[in-house]
Amino acid sequence: MDKCGANAFVFAKANGILGKSFITNRAQLLFGAKSLGELWTLIFRTQPPLVPEVILSQQIEEKAFSDFINNYVNFISMYDKPEKVLIDQLLLFEGENLKEISASLCKGEQKLPKLIELGKYSSLDYKSWPDIKKITKGTAFSWYNELPGIHEQQKLDFKIDIQVCRHLWESAQKESGEAKEALLEIYRQEFIIKNIVWVLRLRLFYNMKSQDIVNNLIYVTDKPGHSDPVAAPALKILDWPLDEYEFWGKWKYSSLVNPHIDGQVWQIDPIWIETRNRMEINKKASKLFHQFPSDSCFLIGWYKMKDFELSCIRTAVESIRLNVNSQEAMNAVGIFSEDLHQGGVNG
C-alpha cells in the first residue's frame, strides 16, 4: 500500500477506535463503574471472566495494554516503509524489556522473563538468552553488552531512558512533514515537565543537592546543560523557593502549577504539575491527530491519546479496588469537573 493510501486507511481505522475510546468526555464513564466486572464490560464489550477480583483487576490492565500495543503495531505495519519516528516510539517498550532481561539475569533466573510483545519491530534478539551481548547486538542498546553489578543496574536503567528520549527527539527532528513542529512540541513538553517534576521531587522529598539532581535529568544533546532544550527549563528552577508562589505564578508553565489561596500556606506540588501536564499532552496529541491526517505522524497523536486512556483505565481499576471516590480518582489523572464543564478533557 502506497503512503497516501496507507495514511487514509490507517487514519480512518485509528479515528474509528478513538470514537469508542475513553479519552474525551467518555473518560469519566470509566469512573462511574461500580465493580470490576462492570468496568470490564464497559471497556471490552464482553462479559468478564469468572475469576477473583484481584486477578480480574490484573487482567483488565493487561488486556487494555496489549490491545493498545497490538493496534499500534498493526497500524505501522500497514506502511511499506513506516517513518522511523513511528518505529522509534516502540523503543520505550524495548527499553523496558531490556530492563526486565537485565534484572532477571542479575537475579540468576534461568528463564526469559515475560516481555512486551512488539512483533517484527522488536530489535532485541531474545533467542540469544542469556547472552546479554548477543541480545543487544546491532540495536540502539548495543552498548549494553555486559551484565551490570546489582548496584549499577539503576544507573544503566536511567541510561536506557535517556537513550529512548534522544532517539525520539532525533527522529522527530528529522521529520520533514507538516506535522513536525506539533510532534516536537509534544516531545518537548513531555520531556521538560518530566525533568521539572523530577527536580521538585528530589528537592522536596530527598533534599538532594543541585549537582546530584543535574545528574538525574534526561537530555537530548550531549549533556544536561543550559543549552539542552529539555534540561534547561529544569536547571532554571534548581534554586527557586518551593514555598513562594510569586516565583511560580509568573513561570512559563504557571498554568500547570497548583493554585494559591490567600491566607493559606502554599508549596509547589509536583504531583499537581504532573497530572495537569498529562491533560496538556492529551490536548496536543488530539491536535496532532486531527489537524494532520495526511502525515503519518498523526499516529503519534493517536498513541498519546490511547496512552492517556490507559492511565485512566489503570486508575479506575485501583479506585474500585480501594473504594476511592470517583471524583478523586478522576482528579488523579488530571480530569477536573471544571474541565468537563468547559467542553471536555481535550479542551
Rosetta blueprint (number, residue, H / E / L):
1 M L
2 D L
3 K H
4 C H
5 G H
6 A H
7 N H
8 A H
9 F H
10 V H
11 F H
12 A H
13 K H
14 A H
15 N H
16 G H
17 I H
18 L H
19 G H
20 K L
21 S L
22 F L
23 I L
24 T L
25 N L
26 R L
27 A H
28 Q H
29 L H
30 L H
31 F L
32 G L
33 A L
34 K L
35 S L
36 L H
37 G H
38 E H
39 L H
40 W H
41 T H
42 L H
43 I H
44 F H
45 R L
46 T L
47 Q L
48 P L
49 P L
50 L L
51 V L
52 P L
53 E H
54 V H
55 I H
56 L H
57 S H
58 Q H
59 Q H
60 I H
61 E H
62 E H
63 K H
64 A H
65 F H
66 S H
67 D H
68 F H
69 I H
70 N H
71 N H
72 Y H
73 V H
74 N H
75 F H
76 I H
77 S H
78 M L
79 Y L
80 D L
81 K L
82 P L
83 E L
84 K H
85 V H
86 L H
87 I H
88 D H
89 Q L
90 L L
91 L H
92 L H
93 F H
94 E H
95 G H
96 E H
97 N H
98 L H
99 K H
100 E H
101 I H
102 S H
103 A H
104 S H
105 L H
106 C H
107 K L
108 G L
109 E L
110 Q L
111 K L
112 L L
113 P L
114 K L
115 L L
116 I L
117 E L
118 L L
119 G H
120 K H
121 Y H
122 S L
123 S L
124 L L
125 D L
126 Y H
127 K H
128 S H
129 W L
130 P L
131 D L
132 I H
133 K H
134 K H
135 I H
136 T H
137 K L
138 G L
139 T L
140 A L
141 F L
142 S L
143 W L
144 Y L
145 N L
146 E L
147 L L
148 P L
149 G L
150 I L
151 H L
152 E L
153 Q H
154 Q H
155 K H
156 L H
157 D H
158 F H
159 K H
160 I H
161 D H
162 I H
163 Q H
164 V H
165 C H
166 R H
167 H H
168 L H
169 W H
170 E H
171 S H
172 A H
173 Q H
174 K L
175 E L
176 S L
177 G L
178 E L
179 A L
180 K H
181 E H
182 A H
183 L H
184 L H
185 E H
186 I H
187 Y H
188 R H
189 Q H
190 E H
191 F H
192 I H
193 I H
194 K H
195 N H
196 I H
197 V H
198 W H
199 V H
200 L H
201 R H
202 L H
203 R H
204 L H
205 F H
206 Y H
207 N L
208 M L
209 K L
210 S H
211 Q H
212 D H
213 I H
214 V H
215 N L
216 N L
217 L L
218 I L
219 Y L
220 V L
221 T L
222 D L
223 K L
224 P L
225 G L
226 H L
227 S L
228 D L
229 P L
230 V L
231 A L
232 A H
233 P H
234 A H
235 L H
236 K H
237 I L
238 L L
239 D L
240 W L
241 P L
242 L L
243 D L
244 E L
245 Y H
246 E H
247 F H
248 W H
249 G H
250 K L
251 W L
252 K L
253 Y L
254 S H
255 S H
256 L H
257 V L
258 N L
259 P L
260 H L
261 I L
262 D L
263 G L
264 Q L
265 V L
266 W L
267 Q L
268 I L
269 D L
270 P H
271 I H
272 W H
273 I H
274 E H
275 T H
276 R H
277 N H
278 R H
279 M H
280 E H
281 I H
282 N H
283 K H
284 K H
285 A H
286 S H
287 K H
288 L H
289 F H
290 H H
291 Q H
292 F L
293 P L
294 S L
295 D L
296 S L
297 C L
298 F H
299 L H
300 I H
301 G H
302 W H
303 Y H
304 K H
305 M H
306 K H
307 D H
308 F H
309 E H
310 L H
311 S H
312 C H
313 I H
314 R H
315 T H
316 A H
317 V H
318 E H
319 S H
320 I H
321 R H
322 L L
323 N L
324 V L
325 N L
326 S H
327 Q H
328 E H
329 A H
330 M H
331 N H
332 A H
333 V L
334 G L
335 I L
336 F L
337 S H
338 E H
339 D H
340 L H
341 H H
342 Q L
343 G L
344 G L
345 V L
346 N L
347 G L
